[in-house]
Amino acid sequence: MSALLSSSSSSSSPPPAPPAPEPYKPTPDALFAYIESLATPPSGSSPSFGSFLDSGTGNHSLKWLLSLERSGCLAGWDAVTADRQMQAGTRRTLAELAPGSGGRILIGNWAAEATAATPADAIIKNANGYLLPDHRYDTILADYLIGAMDGFSPYYQDLILPRLAEHLEPGGRIYVVGMQPVPDEAPGRANVVCDVRKVRDACILLAGE
């Protein structure tokens, strides 16, 4: 999922030095601010996340991640989405906000199997192979990931945390952000919200997105 770039220039001038980290400013987002507080050492003034995996990225979590990178709070990062439109949108955000970032935005599905042979109903899941097979991270963020899984990898919710734990360095942390799930049914007119959610998730799944 990565490529080596070479230059045809014969110039021997050294590459430009990376920009100096900006002063750390706590995020105004309440949930992410709480995570920052948990990652700030007792004697420190800023959080330290080490290598970072955003396991279900979107523009909201990506912007936070980039702010941490600018402040020197990260030691490299990867971000994953199963949605190609989301990948395109987050890559635009990355190009606008941090064109020199060292991170990667990858497309893939955590439910993909490690085996090469896949049944017909798993072709979409396995189109990009087993995600990040040999990568480990100090910090893993699952920001509303479990709630979004019905549309991309249904019935995998109970397996996602052990799956992510395969990529956690010893002593690392997984931060899980979520919300109360929309129920399968609700009394009276409120049930229309449940029906709309089911139609949305079915469309996402059948479209292979």
C-alpha positions in Angstrom: 0.0 0.0 0.0 3.0 2.2 -0.1 5.3 3.2 -2.9 8.9 4.4 -3.2 9.5 7.7 -4.9 12.8 8.6 -6.6 14.0 11.8 -8.1 15.8 12.2 -11.4 17.4 15.4 -10.3 21.2 15.3 -10.0 21.2 17.9 -7.3 23.0 16.9 -4.1 21.4 19.5 -2.0 19.8 18.1 1.2 16.0 17.9 1.5 14.3 20.7 3.3 14.1 20.3 7.1 10.6 19.4 8.4 8.8 22.4 10.0 9.2 22.8 13.7 6.3 21.6 15.8 3.7 24.2 16.6 2.9 24.9 20.3 0.4 22.4 21.6 -3.2 23.7 22.0 -5.9 21.4 23.6 -8.6 20.6 21.1 -12.0 22.2 21.7 -13.7 18.9 21.0 -14.9 17.5 24.4 -14.3 13.8 23.6 -10.9 14.2 22.0 -9.9 16.6 24.7 -10.6 13.9 27.3 -8.4 11.5 25.3 -5.7 14.1 25.2 -5.8 14.4 28.9 -5.5 10.6 29.3 -2.4 10.6 27.1 -0.6 13.6 28.8 2.0 12.4 31.3 1.7 13.7 34.9 4.9 15.8 34.4 4.1 16.8 30.8 2.3 19.7 29.2 1.2 17.9 26.0 -0.1 14.5 25.1 2.2 11.8 23.7 0.5 9.2 21.4 3.5 7.6 19.7 2.6 5.8 16.5 -1.1 6.3 15.8 -3.8 4.3 13.9 -7.2 5.9 13.1 -9.1 2.7 12.5 -12.2 4.3 11.0 -11.3 7.7 9.8 -13.4 10.6 8.7 -12.8 14.3 8.3 -13.6 14.9 12.0 -11.0 12.5 13.5 -8.5 13.3 10.7 -8.5 17.0 11.5 -7.8 16.2 15.1 -5.1 13.8 14.1 -3.4 16.4 11.9 -3.5 18.9 14.8 -1.6 16.4 16.9 0.9 15.9 14.2 1.5 19.6 13.8 2.1 19.8 17.6 4.6 16.9 17.6 2.4 14.6 19.6 2.6 11.8 17.1 5.4 9.5 15.8 3.7 8.7 12.4 0.2 7.7 11.6 -2.1 5.6 9.4 -5.9 6.1 8.8 -8.3 3.5 7.4 -11.7 3.7 5.8 -13.9 1.2 4.0 -15.7 3.9 2.1 -14.0 5.1 -1.1 -15.9 8.4 -1.1 -14.7 9.0 2.5 -11.2 8.1 1.4 -11.4 10.7 -1.4 -12.8 13.3 1.0 -10.2 12.8 3.7 -7.4 12.9 1.1 -8.7 16.3 0.0 -8.7 17.4 3.6 -5.1 16.1 4.0 -4.0 17.9 0.9 -5.5 21.2 2.0 -4.5 21.1 5.7 -1.2 19.2 5.7 0.3 18.5 2.3 3.6 17.6 3.8 2.2 15.1 6.3 3.9 11.8 6.7 0.6 9.9 7.2 -1.3 7.5 5.0 -5.1 7.2 4.3 -5.8 3.6 3.3 -8.9 1.9 1.9 -9.9 -1.5 3.3 -12.2 -3.5 5.5 -11.3 -4.9 8.9 -13.5 -7.9 8.3 -11.2 -9.1 5.4 -9.8 -12.5 6.0 -6.1 -13.4 6.1 -6.6 -16.4 3.8 -6.3 -16.0 0.0 -9.3 -18.1 -0.8 -12.5 -16.1 -0.2 -16.2 -17.1 -0.7 -18.2 -15.1 -3.2 -20.0 -13.1 -0.5 -16.7 -11.9 0.9 -15.2 -10.6 -2.4 -16.0 -7.0 -1.4 -14.5 -7.4 2.0 -11.3 -8.9 0.8 -10.8 -6.7 -2.3 -7.8 -4.9 -0.7 -6.5 -7.9 1.3 -5.9 -8.3 5.0 -5.3 -4.9 6.5 -1.9 -3.8 7.8 -0.7 -7.4 8.5 2.6 -6.5 10.1 2.0 -3.0 11.5 1.8 -2.2 15.2 0.8 1.1 16.9 1.1 2.8 20.3 -2.3 4.3 20.0 -5.4 3.1 18.1 -8.5 5.3 17.8 -12.0 3.7 17.0 -14.1 6.8 16.5 -17.7 5.8 15.9 -16.3 2.8 14.1 -18.4 0.1 15.7 -21.7 2.0 15.0 -20.7 2.3 11.3 -19.9 -1.3 10.7 -23.4 -2.5 9.8 -23.0 -0.8 6.4 -19.6 -2.3 5.7 -19.0 -5.5 7.7 -22.2 -6.5 9.4 -22.1 -9.1 12.3 -18.4 -8.3 12.8 -18.9 -5.8 15.7 -18.1 -8.4 18.4 -14.8 -9.2 16.7 -13.5 -5.7 15.9 -11.7 -5.0 19.2 -9.7 -8.3 19.2 -8.9 -7.6 15.5 -7.6 -4.1 16.3 -5.7 -5.4 19.3 -3.5 -7.4 16.9 -2.0 -4.1 15.9 -1.4 -2.7 19.4 2.1 -2.4 20.7 2.7 -3.8 24.2 1.5 -1.2 26.7 -0.4 0.7 24.0 -4.0 2.0 24.2 -7.2 1.7 22.2 -9.6 4.6 22.6 -13.2 3.7 21.7 -15.7 6.6 20.9 -19.3 5.7 20.2 -22.9 6.5 20.8 -26.1 4.7 21.9 -27.1 2.5 18.9 -30.2 3.1 17.0 -32.6 0.3 18.0 -33.9 -2.2 15.5 -37.5 -1.0 16.3 -39.1 1.8 18.1 -42.7 2.4 19.2 -45.1 4.5 17.1 -43.9 7.0 14.6 -40.3 6.9 16.0 -39.9 3.6 14.1 -39.4 5.6 10.8 -35.9 6.5 12.1 -35.1 2.8 12.5 -36.5 2.0 9.0 -34.4 4.7 7.4 -31.3 3.5 9.1 -31.9 -0.1 7.8 -32.4 1.1 4.2 -29.3 3.3 4.4 -27.2 0.4 5.7 -28.6 -2.0 3.1 -27.8 0.5 0.3 -24.2 0.9 1.5 -23.7 -2.9 1.8 -25.2 -3.7 -1.6 -23.3 -0.9 -3.3 -20.1 -2.4 -2.1 -19.0 0.8 -0.5 
